[in-house]
Amino acid sequence: GENVEQHPSTLSVQEGDSAVIKCTYSDSASNYFPWYKQELGKRPQLIIDIRSNVGEKKDQRIAVTLNKTAKHFSLHITETQPEDSAVYFCAAPHISSGSARQLTFGSGTQLTVLP
Amino acid sequence: EAQVTQNPRYLITVTGKKLTVTCSQNMNHEYMSWYRQDPGLGLRQIYYSMNVEVTDKGDVPEGYKVSRKEKRNFPLILESPSPNQTSLYFCASRPFLGGSSYEQYFGPGTRLTVT
């Protein structure tokens, strides 16, 4: 199966600063890398994803970069705001018979944006 | 409104008393799965189903059962709950056959306490 490691487990930044969360994965066939945000008491929701044929993807203040050779991908949040405070999860699929049958999640990063 | 629903949202039960958590989606998704979320461990997959009558074990299936008799429903069954199954449970669904996105849609979660 897939093994996904996520760092750091907690991250505190000052409002307006940038935050970076990193993940590594083990399955070289993985081809899709999503990031989910979970606010306190809520369900996880997809915020951005990237496919393996792209090295970087950006959506306003958030971006994801992918290094397939090194098998790691990162979430970058710029100009952080208090509403960015949440738990962030990375994930990677286990590919079997050409299909993504399982999505393995990292252990999560608690991001706190200090005013 | 496209959604994944779970019931009950909160449940306190005693060791050994069989229980079922229901999950239903109205998006005609083929793929459905169950996760448990525990502090520091992220989201771990219990079981998943790629279509009606097709189910497979995830990473932590011990003590759980599932069934997929209809496309929209994917109940999670705990035949003899134990205290180590106290957790927050999420059901999720996504398209499996065709489509270009692996985005999973999560239910609101079920907080289970086994005493």
gemmi code that builds the backbone of each chain (N, CA, C; Angstrom):
import gemmi

chains = {
    "A": [
        ("GLY", (0.818, -1.198, 0.000), (0.000, 0.000, 0.000), (0.850, 1.245, 0.000)),
        ("GLU", (0.188, 2.365, 0.151), (0.859, 3.667, 0.155), (1.199, 4.074, 1.585)),
        ("ASN", (2.358, 4.735, 1.750), (2.741, 5.295, 3.044), (2.957, 6.794, 2.859)),
        ("VAL", (2.220, 7.596, 3.606), (2.316, 9.048, 3.477), (2.762, 9.631, 4.818)),
        ("GLU", (3.833, 10.408, 4.778), (4.318, 11.078, 5.986), (4.182, 12.583, 5.813)),
        ("GLN", (3.731, 13.244, 6.869), (3.433, 14.669, 6.805), (4.136, 15.390, 7.941)),
        ("HIS", (4.731, 16.551, 7.604), (5.442, 17.361, 8.595), (5.244, 18.845, 8.305)),
        ("PRO", (5.198, 19.698, 9.324), (5.231, 19.343, 10.750), (3.839, 18.950, 11.247)),
        ("SER", (3.745, 18.487, 12.462), (2.446, 18.145, 13.012), (1.727, 19.393, 13.522)),
        ("THR", (2.480, 20.387, 13.965), (1.897, 21.679, 14.352), (2.743, 22.792, 13.766)),
        ("LEU", (2.092, 23.902, 13.431), (2.775, 25.030, 12.807), (2.062, 26.313, 13.229)),
        ("SER", (2.810, 27.222, 13.807), (2.257, 28.529, 14.173), (2.966, 29.608, 13.382)),
        ("VAL", (2.209, 30.500, 12.775), (2.778, 31.590, 11.995), (2.057, 32.876, 12.358)),
        ("GLN", (2.732, 33.982, 12.130), (2.106, 35.279, 12.330), (1.240, 35.603, 11.116)),
        ("GLU", (0.140, 36.260, 11.369), (-0.732, 36.678, 10.277), (0.069, 37.436, 9.227)),
        ("GLY", (-0.122, 37.074, 7.958), (0.595, 37.722, 6.872), (1.837, 36.967, 6.420)),
        ("ASP", (2.342, 36.081, 7.298), (3.499, 35.270, 6.913), (3.051, 34.079, 6.065)),
        ("SER", (4.039, 33.358, 5.546), (3.754, 32.164, 4.744), (3.848, 30.900, 5.595)),
        ("ALA", (3.136, 29.873, 5.170), (3.180, 28.574, 5.838), (3.462, 27.501, 4.786)),
        ("VAL", (4.309, 26.539, 5.159), (4.633, 25.435, 4.250), (4.474, 24.114, 4.994)),
        ("ILE", (3.752, 23.193, 4.386), (3.553, 21.852, 4.946), (4.052, 20.855, 3.912)),
        ("LYS", (4.797, 19.851, 4.389), (5.441, 18.926, 3.452), (4.963, 17.491, 3.664)),
        ("CYS", (4.880, 16.757, 2.563), (4.500, 15.341, 2.622), (5.388, 14.523, 1.700)),
        ("THR", (5.662, 13.295, 2.130), (6.349, 12.342, 1.270), (5.452, 11.133, 1.088)),
        ("TYR", (5.628, 10.432, -0.032), (4.830, 9.240, -0.300), (5.734, 8.136, -0.807)),
        ("SER", (5.211, 6.911, -0.811), (6.071, 5.764, -1.136), (5.749, 5.112, -2.479)),
        ("ASP", (4.502, 5.176, -2.931), (4.085, 4.473, -4.145), (4.451, 5.304, -5.385)),
        ("SER", (5.435, 4.842, -6.136), (5.898, 5.608, -7.294), (4.831, 5.705, -8.394)),
        ("ALA", (3.783, 4.874, -8.311), (2.707, 4.927, -9.307), (1.651, 5.981, -8.952)),
        ("SER", (1.730, 6.554, -7.765), (0.740, 7.561, -7.360), (0.743, 8.719, -8.350)),
        ("ASN", (-0.448, 9.173, -8.715), (-0.543, 10.180, -9.773), (-1.444, 11.358, -9.420)),
        ("TYR", (-1.861, 11.430, -8.163), (-2.810, 12.469, -7.772), (-2.566, 12.811, -6.316)),
        ("PHE", (-2.455, 14.101, -6.007), (-2.041, 14.497, -4.655), (-2.918, 15.647, -4.183)),
        ("PRO", (-3.920, 15.321, -3.368), (-4.829, 16.365, -2.869), (-4.433, 16.869, -1.494)),
        ("TRP", (-4.915, 18.043, -1.176), (-4.799, 18.614, 0.160), (-6.209, 18.950, 0.662)),
        ("TYR", (-6.473, 18.514, 1.893), (-7.759, 18.769, 2.514), (-7.570, 19.669, 3.731)),
        ("LYS", (-8.567, 20.515, 3.955), (-8.577, 21.402, 5.116), (-9.738, 21.005, 6.008)),
        ("GLN", (-9.475, 20.879, 7.312), (-10.523, 20.528, 8.248), (-10.580, 21.568, 9.356)),
        ("GLU", (-11.616, 22.372, 9.341), (-11.808, 23.340, 10.410), (-12.384, 22.624, 11.628)),
        ("LEU", (-12.242, 23.254, 12.763), (-12.634, 22.637, 14.025), (-14.095, 22.206, 13.998)),
        ("GLY", (-14.338, 20.918, 14.243), (-15.696, 20.403, 14.288), (-16.354, 20.185, 12.934)),
        ("LYS", (-15.583, 20.361, 11.883), (-16.162, 20.223, 10.543), (-15.567, 19.013, 9.804)),
        ("ARG", (-16.091, 18.740, 8.637), (-15.578, 17.655, 7.821), (-14.407, 18.130, 6.976)),
        ("PRO", (-13.506, 17.242, 6.564), (-12.420, 17.635, 5.647), (-13.000, 18.074, 4.301)),
        ("GLN", (-12.373, 19.102, 3.720), (-12.799, 19.573, 2.413), (-11.572, 19.809, 1.545)),
        ("LEU", (-11.683, 19.441, 0.287), (-10.581, 19.601, -0.656), (-10.318, 21.079, -0.904)),
        ("ILE", (-9.051, 21.484, -0.824), (-8.711, 22.871, -1.125), (-7.881, 23.008, -2.392)),
        ("ILE", (-7.079, 22.015, -2.700), (-6.292, 22.043, -3.922), (-5.754, 20.654, -4.186)),
        ("ASP", (-5.529, 20.324, -5.431), (-4.931, 19.042, -5.780), (-4.024, 19.217, -6.985)),
        ("ILE", (-3.166, 18.246, -7.201), (-2.234, 18.307, -8.314), (-2.061, 16.918, -8.890)),
        ("ARG", (-1.917, 16.842, -10.194), (-1.670, 15.560, -10.842), (-0.192, 15.441, -11.186)),
        ("SER", (0.241, 14.225, -11.424), (1.673, 13.963, -11.527), (2.305, 14.520, -12.790)),
        ("ASN", (1.509, 14.994, -13.736), (2.098, 15.566, -14.950), (2.343, 17.073, -14.822)),
        ("VAL", (2.122, 17.591, -13.609), (2.286, 19.022, -13.351), (3.203, 19.200, -12.152)),
        ("GLY", (4.108, 20.180, -12.207), (5.025, 20.386, -11.098), (4.517, 21.365, -10.048)),
        ("GLU", (3.612, 22.255, -10.454), (3.106, 23.251, -9.518), (1.714, 23.687, -9.945)),
        ("LYS", (0.896, 23.962, -8.950), (-0.445, 24.470, -9.214), (-0.775, 25.524, -8.182)),
        ("LYS", (-1.392, 26.601, -8.634), (-1.662, 27.721, -7.731), (-3.123, 28.123, -7.805)),
        ("ASP", (-3.671, 28.494, -6.651), (-5.039, 28.985, -6.591), (-5.077, 30.097, -5.550)),
        ("GLN", (-4.964, 31.308, -6.019), (-4.951, 32.498, -5.165), (-3.805, 32.397, -4.161)),
        ("ARG", (-4.097, 32.279, -2.875), (-3.014, 32.291, -1.877), (-2.436, 30.911, -1.589)),
        ("ILE", (-2.990, 29.882, -2.169), (-2.464, 28.545, -1.911), (-1.839, 27.959, -3.172)),
        ("ALA", (-0.814, 27.162, -2.977), (-0.127, 26.509, -4.084), (0.367, 25.148, -3.608)),
        ("VAL", (0.484, 24.247, -4.545), (1.052, 22.935, -4.245), (2.159, 22.667, -5.244)),
        ("THR", (3.279, 22.155, -4.761), (4.389, 21.767, -5.618), (4.622, 20.282, -5.483)),
        ("LEU", (5.080, 19.666, -6.549), (5.290, 18.220, -6.590), (6.662, 17.911, -7.158)),
        ("ASN", (7.394, 17.062, -6.473), (8.672, 16.557, -6.959), (8.536, 15.040, -7.050)),
        ("LYS", (8.249, 14.529, -8.241), (8.010, 13.089, -8.405), (9.274, 12.268, -8.197)),
        ("THR", (10.394, 12.841, -8.549), (11.653, 12.099, -8.394), (11.920, 11.814, -6.921)),
        ("ALA", (11.719, 12.839, -6.111), (11.970, 12.707, -4.676), (10.751, 12.184, -3.938)),
        ("LYS", (9.627, 12.066, -4.600), (8.369, 11.599, -4.014), (7.955, 12.473, -2.843)),
        ("HIS", (7.930, 13.784, -3.084), (7.369, 14.646, -2.059), (6.603, 15.796, -2.690)),
        ("PHE", (5.631, 16.293, -1.954), (4.821, 17.408, -2.401), (4.536, 18.308, -1.205)),
        ("SER", (4.316, 19.565, -1.487), (4.188, 20.564, -0.419), (3.019, 21.499, -0.670)),
        ("LEU", (2.443, 21.969, 0.423), (1.387, 22.988, 0.383), (1.986, 24.298, 0.860)),
        ("HIS", (1.760, 25.352, 0.079), (2.256, 26.668, 0.428), (1.061, 27.611, 0.580)),
        ("ILE", (0.984, 28.281, 1.712), (-0.062, 29.281, 1.920), (0.636, 30.610, 2.156)),
        ("THR", (0.344, 31.593, 1.314), (0.948, 32.912, 1.463), (-0.046, 33.873, 2.109)),
        ("GLU", (0.506, 34.946, 2.679), (-0.315, 35.998, 3.303), (-1.390, 35.372, 4.202)),
        ("THR", (-0.946, 34.552, 5.134), (-1.894, 33.813, 5.973), (-2.835, 34.732, 6.734)),
        ("GLN", (-4.044, 34.224, 6.928), (-5.090, 34.962, 7.645), (-5.632, 34.073, 8.768)),
        ("PRO", (-6.267, 34.639, 9.781), (-6.780, 33.822, 10.888), (-7.692, 32.698, 10.427)),
        ("GLU", (-8.453, 32.911, 9.360), (-9.355, 31.861, 8.868), (-8.624, 30.694, 8.218)),
        ("ASP", (-7.321, 30.825, 8.043), (-6.525, 29.695, 7.547), (-6.215, 28.698, 8.663)),
        ("SER", (-6.465, 29.084, 9.917), (-6.219, 28.186, 11.049), (-7.120, 26.957, 10.925)),
        ("ALA", (-6.509, 25.788, 10.879), (-7.246, 24.535, 10.671), (-6.236, 23.395, 10.688)),
        ("VAL", (-6.746, 22.172, 10.546), (-5.874, 21.018, 10.327), (-5.834, 20.736, 8.825)),
        ("TYR", (-4.642, 20.552, 8.309), (-4.459, 20.278, 6.894), (-3.938, 18.850, 6.712)),
        ("PHE", (-4.547, 18.138, 5.759), (-4.137, 16.773, 5.465), (-3.680, 16.668, 4.016)),
        ("CYS", (-2.555, 16.005, 3.804), (-2.190, 15.620, 2.457), (-2.656, 14.183, 2.238)),
        ("ALA", (-2.677, 13.749, 0.997), (-3.089, 12.378, 0.692), (-2.472, 11.948, -0.623)),
        ("ALA", (-2.360, 10.643, -0.781), (-1.863, 10.078, -2.031), (-2.560, 8.743, -2.265)),
        ("PRO", (-2.842, 8.410, -3.512), (-3.574, 7.170, -3.781), (-2.638, 5.983, -3.935)),
        ("HIS", (-3.162, 4.832, -3.584), (-2.487, 3.582, -3.917), (-3.080, 3.114, -5.237)),
        ("ILE", (-2.220, 2.976, -6.238), (-2.685, 2.607, -7.570), (-2.581, 1.089, -7.727)),
        ("SER", (-3.695, 0.473, -8.081), (-3.714, -0.964, -8.326), (-4.534, -1.227, -9.575)),
        ("SER", (-3.971, -2.008, -10.483), (-4.643, -2.291, -11.769), (-5.038, -1.002, -12.480)),
        ("GLY", (-4.184, 0.009, -12.369), (-4.421, 1.256, -13.076), (-5.449, 2.170, -12.442)),
        ("SER", (-5.977, 1.793, -11.265), (-6.995, 2.631, -10.633), (-6.576, 3.029, -9.227)),
        ("ALA", (-7.067, 4.201, -8.810), (-6.807, 4.673, -7.450), (-7.829, 4.042, -6.530)),
        ("ARG", (-7.449, 2.936, -5.904), (-8.400, 2.206, -5.085), (-8.454, 2.705, -3.661)),
        ("GLN", (-7.357, 3.200, -3.155), (-7.325, 3.694, -1.788), (-6.640, 5.031, -1.768)),
        ("LEU", (-7.107, 5.914, -0.881), (-6.460, 7.205, -0.671), (-5.900, 7.194, 0.742)),
        ("THR", (-4.591, 7.292, 0.852), (-3.949, 7.284, 2.167), (-3.653, 8.706, 2.586)),
        ("PHE", (-4.044, 9.054, 3.803), (-3.863, 10.415, 4.313), (-2.640, 10.512, 5.211)),
        ("GLY", (-2.036, 11.685, 5.207), (-1.012, 11.981, 6.193), (-1.655, 12.186, 7.551)),
        ("SER", (-0.811, 12.367, 8.568), (-1.310, 12.445, 9.937), (-1.849, 13.827, 10.301)),
        ("GLY", (-1.700, 14.796, 9.406), (-2.296, 16.101, 9.639), (-1.339, 17.125, 10.223)),
        ("THR", (-1.578, 18.397, 9.896), (-0.818, 19.526, 10.449), (-1.802, 20.542, 11.011)),
        ("GLN", (-1.664, 20.833, 12.294), (-2.494, 21.867, 12.914), (-1.821, 23.211, 12.666)),
        ("LEU", (-2.413, 24.019, 11.804), (-1.881, 25.350, 11.505), (-2.630, 26.383, 12.340)),
        ("THR", (-1.872, 27.192, 13.043), (-2.445, 28.288, 13.824), (-1.865, 29.601, 13.305)),
        ("VAL", (-2.740, 30.506, 12.907), (-2.306, 31.819, 12.434), (-2.561, 32.820, 13.556)),
        ("LEU", (-1.481, 33.388, 14.061), (-1.566, 34.283, 15.212), (-1.804, 35.717, 14.745)),
        ("PRO", (-2.781, 36.400, 15.345), (-3.091, 37.769, 14.890), (-2.011, 38.757, 15.323)),
    ],
    "B": [
        ("GLU", (-29.515, 19.348, -3.211), (-28.137, 19.656, -2.829), (-27.324, 18.360, -2.763)),
        ("ALA", (-26.166, 18.374, -3.455), (-25.283, 17.214, -3.431), (-24.677, 17.056, -2.039)),
        ("GLN", (-24.812, 15.859, -1.471), (-24.283, 15.703, -0.126), (-24.112, 14.243, 0.265)),
        ("VAL", (-23.307, 14.077, 1.326), (-23.143, 12.791, 1.989), (-23.694, 12.960, 3.397)),
        ("THR", (-24.590, 12.065, 3.784), (-25.184, 12.162, 5.120), (-24.819, 10.937, 5.942)),
        ("GLN", (-24.707, 11.150, 7.239), (-24.391, 10.075, 8.176), (-25.350, 10.172, 9.357)),
        ("ASN", (-25.699, 9.010, 9.882), (-26.506, 8.963, 11.097), (-26.136, 7.749, 11.939)),
        ("PRO", (-26.098, 7.907, 13.281), (-26.294, 9.163, 13.992), (-25.051, 10.038, 13.952)),
        ("ARG", (-25.150, 11.268, 14.383), (-23.996, 12.148, 14.465), (-23.205, 11.907, 15.749)),
        ("TYR", (-23.885, 11.527, 16.786), (-23.238, 11.238, 18.068), (-23.844, 9.952, 18.627)),
        ("LEU", (-23.000, 9.111, 19.196), (-23.490, 7.854, 19.759), (-22.602, 7.442, 20.921)),
        ("ILE", (-23.237, 7.174, 22.049), (-22.547, 6.599, 23.201), (-23.149, 5.225, 23.430)),
        ("THR", (-22.291, 4.207, 23.476), (-22.801, 2.853, 23.642), (-21.892, 2.076, 24.589)),
        ("VAL", (-22.274, 0.843, 24.843), (-21.496, 0.004, 25.753), (-20.818, -1.120, 24.980)),
        ("THR", (-19.769, -1.619, 25.563), (-19.013, -2.712, 24.942), (-19.916, -3.888, 24.604)),
        ("GLY", (-19.776, -4.357, 23.341), (-20.487, -5.550, 22.922), (-21.860, -5.338, 22.319)),
        ("LYS", (-22.385, -4.137, 22.376), (-23.734, -3.905, 21.844), (-23.642, -3.492, 20.377)),
        ("LYS", (-24.129, -4.347, 19.501), (-24.032, -4.128, 18.053), (-24.623, -2.785, 17.641)),
        ("LEU", (-23.936, -2.122, 16.725), (-24.460, -0.856, 16.231), (-24.163, -0.694, 14.749)),
        ("THR", (-24.952, 0.143, 14.107), (-24.778, 0.455, 12.690), (-24.779, 1.958, 12.508)),
        ("VAL", (-23.804, 2.457, 11.757), (-23.770, 3.866, 11.365), (-24.113, 3.918, 9.878)),
        ("THR", (-25.135, 4.674, 9.542), (-25.549, 4.720, 8.144), (-24.839, 5.833, 7.395)),
        ("CYS", (-24.675, 5.623, 6.094), (-24.083, 6.618, 5.210), (-24.851, 6.592, 3.905)),
        ("SER", (-25.202, 7.754, 3.404), (-25.931, 7.828, 2.153), (-25.437, 9.020, 1.340)),
        ("GLN", (-25.337, 8.831, 0.009), (-24.932, 9.931, -0.867), (-25.905, 10.027, -2.041)),
        ("ASN", (-26.115, 11.256, -2.505), (-27.089, 11.480, -3.583), (-26.415, 11.958, -4.867)),
        ("MET", (-25.126, 11.633, -5.039), (-24.371, 12.100, -6.197), (-24.099, 10.991, -7.210)),
        ("ASN", (-24.701, 9.840, -6.999), (-24.533, 8.699, -7.900), (-23.061, 8.252, -8.011)),
        ("HIS", (-22.324, 8.433, -6.916), (-20.913, 8.046, -6.903), (-20.769, 6.533, -6.776)),
        ("GLU", (-19.815, 5.987, -7.542), (-19.560, 4.561, -7.426), (-18.759, 4.232, -6.163)),
        ("TYR", (-17.801, 5.083, -5.828), (-16.841, 4.786, -4.768), (-17.304, 5.386, -3.445)),
        ("MET", (-17.320, 4.553, -2.421), (-17.622, 5.027, -1.075), (-16.631, 4.400, -0.105)),
        ("SER", (-16.352, 5.099, 0.984), (-15.398, 4.572, 1.955), (-15.699, 5.085, 3.346)),
        ("TRP", (-15.129, 4.400, 4.328), (-15.221, 4.791, 5.721), (-13.825, 5.041, 6.269)),
        ("TYR", (-13.697, 6.125, 7.040), (-12.453, 6.473, 7.718), (-12.730, 6.659, 9.204)),
        ("ARG", (-11.698, 6.427, 9.994), (-11.758, 6.848, 11.378), (-10.657, 7.870, 11.614)),
        ("GLN", (-10.949, 8.857, 12.437), (-9.992, 9.911, 12.716), (-9.665, 9.926, 14.193)),
        ("ASP", (-8.398, 9.754, 14.499), (-7.921, 9.767, 15.879), (-6.782, 10.776, 15.993)),
        ("PRO", (-6.665, 11.453, 17.134), (-5.623, 12.487, 17.294), (-4.237, 11.950, 16.969)),
        ("GLY", (-3.515, 12.684, 16.126), (-2.149, 12.319, 15.778), (-2.028, 11.224, 14.733)),
        ("LEU", (-3.148, 10.619, 14.355), (-3.092, 9.509, 13.393), (-3.755, 9.856, 12.072)),
        ("GLY", (-4.331, 11.015, 11.941), (-4.959, 11.412, 10.692), (-6.211, 10.615, 10.403)),
        ("LEU", (-6.489, 10.456, 9.132), (-7.658, 9.704, 8.675), (-7.187, 8.334, 8.181)),
        ("ARG", (-7.693, 7.309, 8.788), (-7.302, 5.964, 8.385), (-8.509, 5.242, 7.786)),
        ("GLN", (-8.279, 4.619, 6.645), (-9.382, 4.000, 5.921), (-9.735, 2.646, 6.526)),
        ("ILE", (-11.033, 2.423, 6.736), (-11.506, 1.174, 7.339), (-11.892, 0.177, 6.245)),
        ("TYR", (-12.830, 0.573, 5.408), (-13.286, -0.223, 4.276), (-13.613, 0.730, 3.134)),
        ("TYR", (-13.597, 0.191, 1.917), (-14.053, 0.957, 0.785), (-14.817, 0.057, -0.182)),
        ("SER", (-15.583, 0.716, -1.060), (-16.392, -0.007, -2.032), (-16.322, 0.713, -3.368)),
        ("MET", (-16.000, -0.033, -4.400), (-15.868, 0.589, -5.723), (-17.166, 0.546, -6.511)),
        ("ASN", (-18.121, -0.242, -6.031), (-19.433, -0.276, -6.658), (-20.328, -1.220, -5.866)),
        ("VAL", (-21.561, -1.362, -6.294), (-22.509, -2.225, -5.591), (-21.964, -3.642, -5.498)),
        ("GLU", (-22.057, -4.213, -4.300), (-21.630, -5.590, -4.019), (-20.117, -5.790, -4.130)),
        ("VAL", (-19.342, -4.703, -4.190), (-17.878, -4.799, -4.232), (-17.304, -4.023, -3.062)),
        ("THR", (-16.732, -4.749, -2.079), (-16.133, -4.079, -0.929), (-14.739, -4.636, -0.686)),
        ("ASP", (-13.864, -3.794, -0.122), (-12.492, -4.216, 0.173), (-12.024, -3.612, 1.476)),
        ("LYS", (-11.106, -4.312, 2.133), (-10.555, -3.821, 3.385), (-9.622, -2.655, 3.133)),
        ("GLY", (-9.676, -1.690, 4.051), (-8.717, -0.606, 4.052), (-7.546, -0.944, 4.955)),
        ("ASP", (-7.048, 0.056, 5.646), (-5.868, -0.146, 6.485), (-6.198, -0.649, 7.891)),
        ("VAL", (-7.403, -0.381, 8.387), (-7.770, -0.773, 9.755), (-9.148, -1.418, 9.795)),
        ("PRO", (-9.340, -2.585, 9.152), (-10.684, -3.161, 9.049), (-11.139, -3.998, 10.249)),
        ("GLU", (-10.209, -4.330, 11.166), (-10.548, -5.268, 12.237), (-11.660, -4.712, 13.118)),
        ("GLY", (-12.686, -5.523, 13.340), (-13.799, -5.145, 14.206), (-14.936, -4.443, 13.487)),
        ("TYR", (-14.813, -4.291, 12.175), (-15.839, -3.594, 11.395), (-16.341, -4.472, 10.248)),
        ("LYS", (-17.564, -4.208, 9.846), (-18.132, -4.828, 8.649), (-18.837, -3.742, 7.858)),
        ("VAL", (-18.967, -3.989, 6.557), (-19.711, -3.066, 5.701), (-20.537, -3.880, 4.715)),
        ("SER", (-21.474, -3.199, 4.072), (-22.211, -3.821, 2.967), (-22.545, -2.748, 1.945)),
        ("ARG", (-22.708, -3.162, 0.694), (-23.061, -2.196, -0.356), (-24.120, -2.859, -1.252)),
        ("LYS", (-25.339, -2.840, -0.753), (-26.445, -3.448, -1.501), (-27.042, -2.477, -2.496)),
        ("GLU", (-26.918, -1.188, -2.200), (-27.421, -0.149, -3.101), (-26.297, 0.845, -3.349)),
        ("LYS", (-26.345, 1.512, -4.470), (-25.273, 2.435, -4.820), (-25.187, 3.592, -3.836)),
        ("ARG", (-26.300, 4.069, -3.321), (-26.284, 5.272, -2.511), (-25.938, 5.022, -1.047)),
        ("ASN", (-26.031, 3.781, -0.563), (-25.861, 3.517, 0.870), (-24.644, 2.638, 1.158)),
        ("PHE", (-23.980, 2.948, 2.255), (-22.775, 2.187, 2.633), (-22.684, 2.166, 4.156)),
        ("PRO", (-23.458, 1.317, 4.818), (-23.472, 1.297, 6.292), (-22.213, 0.652, 6.871)),
        ("LEU", (-21.823, 1.166, 8.028), (-20.700, 0.620, 8.797), (-21.269, -0.091, 10.016)),
        ("ILE", (-20.873, -1.347, 10.179), (-21.428, -2.178, 11.251), (-20.329, -2.557, 12.234)),
        ("LEU", (-20.605, -2.335, 13.507), (-19.721, -2.803, 14.570), (-20.478, -3.897, 15.317)),
        ("GLU", (-20.087, -5.147, 15.076), (-20.819, -6.285, 15.639), (-20.676, -6.337, 17.168)),
        ("SER", (-19.487, -6.070, 17.666), (-19.231, -6.115, 19.099), (-18.261, -4.988, 19.451)),
        ("PRO", (-18.753, -3.782, 19.578), (-17.875, -2.630, 19.782), (-17.017, -2.761, 21.037)),
        ("SER", (-15.807, -2.223, 20.949), (-14.904, -2.196, 22.096), (-14.425, -0.761, 22.305)),
        ("PRO", (-13.912, -0.446, 23.499), (-13.490, 0.929, 23.780), (-12.460, 1.481, 22.782)),
        ("ASN", (-11.621, 0.610, 22.201), (-10.627, 1.130, 21.250), (-11.243, 1.534, 19.913)),
        ("GLN", (-12.545, 1.363, 19.774), (-13.240, 1.848, 18.586), (-13.896, 3.212, 18.833)),
        ("THR", (-13.656, 3.758, 19.997), (-14.071, 5.142, 20.263), (-13.286, 6.044, 19.323)),
        ("SER", (-13.998, 6.809, 18.511), (-13.325, 7.593, 17.481), (-14.345, 8.483, 16.776)),
        ("LEU", (-13.822, 9.304, 15.862), (-14.663, 10.104, 14.964), (-14.642, 9.407, 13.606)),
        ("TYR", (-15.819, 9.074, 13.092), (-15.929, 8.317, 11.849), (-16.477, 9.202, 10.719)),
        ("PHE", (-15.825, 9.089, 9.576), (-16.278, 9.817, 8.389), (-16.551, 8.842, 7.256)),
        ("CYS", (-17.684, 9.051, 6.605), (-17.991, 8.387, 5.358), (-17.619, 9.347, 4.217)),
        ("ALA", (-17.203, 8.816, 3.085), (-16.846, 9.666, 1.953), (-17.240, 8.980, 0.658)),
        ("SER", (-17.454, 9.773, -0.381), (-17.772, 9.198, -1.685), (-17.092, 10.001, -2.791)),
        ("ARG", (-16.907, 9.380, -3.930), (-16.364, 10.055, -5.116), (-16.706, 9.229, -6.346)),
        ("PRO", (-16.626, 9.828, -7.512), (-16.801, 9.038, -8.727), (-15.643, 8.051, -8.863)),
        ("PHE", (-15.890, 6.877, -9.392), (-14.801, 5.939, -9.637), (-14.672, 5.593, -11.114)),
        ("LEU", (-15.798, 5.375, -11.735), (-15.771, 4.990, -13.140), (-15.826, 6.250, -13.988)),
        ("GLY", (-14.736, 6.538, -14.735), (-14.709, 7.748, -15.539), (-14.451, 8.979, -14.694)),
        ("GLY", (-14.568, 10.130, -15.258), (-14.314, 11.359, -14.519), (-12.832, 11.649, -14.421)),
        ("SER", (-12.484, 12.848, -14.085), (-11.078, 13.255, -14.023), (-10.650, 13.646, -12.625)),
        ("SER", (-11.532, 13.557, -11.675), (-11.197, 14.014, -10.333), (-11.327, 12.878, -9.342)),
        ("TYR", (-10.410, 12.847, -8.418), (-10.502, 11.916, -7.315), (-11.038, 12.594, -6.060)),
        ("GLU", (-11.637, 13.782, -6.210), (-12.076, 14.517, -5.029), (-13.088, 13.707, -4.247)),
        ("GLN", (-12.817, 13.550, -2.953), (-13.729, 12.842, -2.076), (-14.613, 13.849, -1.361)),
        ("TYR", (-15.878, 13.491, -1.226), (-16.832, 14.311, -0.499), (-17.127, 13.596, 0.821)),
        ("PHE", (-16.878, 14.297, 1.909), (-17.032, 13.688, 3.218), (-18.400, 13.994, 3.828)),
        ("GLY", (-18.887, 13.037, 4.609), (-20.060, 13.270, 5.430), (-19.687, 14.122, 6.629)),
        ("PRO", (-20.660, 14.477, 7.477), (-20.412, 15.373, 8.611), (-19.696, 14.720, 9.782)),
        ("GLY", (-19.579, 13.410, 9.774), (-18.892, 12.716, 10.854), (-19.834, 12.164, 11.902)),
        ("THR", (-19.402, 11.058, 12.509), (-20.137, 10.439, 13.618), (-19.159, 10.248, 14.758)),
        ("ARG", (-19.457, 10.876, 15.882), (-18.587, 10.714, 17.061), (-19.128, 9.565, 17.887)),
        ("LEU", (-18.330, 8.502, 17.969), (-18.725, 7.284, 18.686), (-17.899, 7.135, 19.951)),
        ("THR", (-18.583, 6.891, 21.052), (-17.924, 6.586, 22.319), (-18.406, 5.226, 22.796)),
        ("VAL", (-17.449, 4.328, 23.055), (-17.774, 2.985, 23.549), (-17.242, 2.874, 24.976)),
        ("THR", (-18.123, 2.632, 25.924), (-17.691, 2.568, 27.334), (-17.621, 1.122, 27.832)),
    ],
}
model = gemmi.Model(1)
for chain_id, residues in chains.items():
    chain = gemmi.Chain(chain_id)
    for i, (resn, *xyz) in enumerate(residues, 1):
        res = gemmi.Residue()
        res.name, res.seqid = resn, gemmi.SeqId(i, " ")
        for name, pos in zip(("N", "CA", "C"), xyz):
            atom = gemmi.Atom()
            atom.name, atom.element = name, gemmi.Element(name[0])
            atom.pos, atom.b_iso = gemmi.Position(*pos), 0.0
            res.add_atom(atom)
        chain.add_residue(res)
    model.add_chain(chain)
structure = gemmi.Structure()
structure.add_model(model)
structure.setup_entities()
